[in-house]
């Protein structure tokens, strides 16, 4: 690998550091947002859901636009939107403004497939695995730094300062990318595609109708979940109406996806045993993890006896082992994969994660036991992600790998958005008072139900992993017929 390739890899890997720093540093402040914006616990889940929904919408759009107008140009535009979102977060004075800021920050998630596309261009094939490991490790690395640094900043300067902390770093990185990153032009790439027989025009199609229908489906469904916690005839009707709207949007999405040539979700691929089971494993895993993701800061900072009565730093201390083990596991799982079959690795990971959830369910009376449960979860999560993603990469033919990974990311984001909403419902449904403190706080029943549901979801992911480990998934490569409609580069 030449110096230019190394420099590009290092520069773009910094994107993972700053975005995950930004995403993780607000976790200890979730109770502050609930108090300052006077919102319910279920509404607070939108602090994560707004971010994730924007990411789900913009990631496929950003990838397609980068093919049309150039990876560097679109990467810089997406980064600029992200920077505006970070700045807007600093000046948010109500939940509506903050959710808009979080959505702009979520657009920044579209940077990562574009950045990895650039890395694939500048790295030789033999070094791509190393580059992927380095690039991916920055995500948990940024989360570790964000959790510790964010807690300290919030404790001493308030949650508003967390956004200002990352803003100059993001601006400097934007300028560095402008000056030092060099990638091929769209015209040159189009020429290469034409040379290997692929269609240039196919890359220019953006499934905007499908994207908007999917966004409407997710948003209306999550909004319906939020209204469920309120009770009363009025909220029941609103929730029912939103669920009906979600069903209609889903039906429209299915119709659209069956007709377009470059769909977000190709239903032919969804029937593949090499794709759907490992993708479901990932989606269920992320849904259960993100249920806990929103819960722990509230549990730690709620006053006793309903919580542990900790501060921002205490939240970081409880969650830090999770982040550190996730960082180490993300790096080590690649080496473990050389010794353990990928289907077995995902099975081992889901079993370990399920054990972690049951530890949280049975022994969450102390911060130490919560931390141990989270640590077990992190070990299982790192193995599950590596194993399941490799099942998808290895078992499917090369011509469908791109759309398969895009669909996997999209469904993972759906799981991430549903998890916090479910946790918020339980936190709002079971509340009580603490002596000497004003307001209502989630009770033991809320946490029990959250951990029960997360445990059940994790059991479902274990069942999926057992199914995957018993199937000969490589048969998909030999049975795939590229002459069938939609089986070209777009499945």
QUIWO-V172278 format. One record per helix or strand of 3 or more residues. SS is the DSSP state (alpha for helix, beta for strand). FROM is the first residue (numbers start at 1). LEN is the number of residues. If there is no record, write none. Layout:
SS	FROM	LEN
SS	FROM	LEN
This chain:
alpha	3	23
alpha	27	10
alpha	41	4
alpha	46	24
alpha	71	20
alpha	95	13
alpha	110	13
alpha	125	33
alpha	160	21
alpha	186	10
alpha	201	4
alpha	208	21
alpha	233	27
alpha	267	4
alpha	276	26
alpha	312	26
alpha	342	21
alpha	367	29
alpha	398	32
alpha	444	27
alpha	475	5
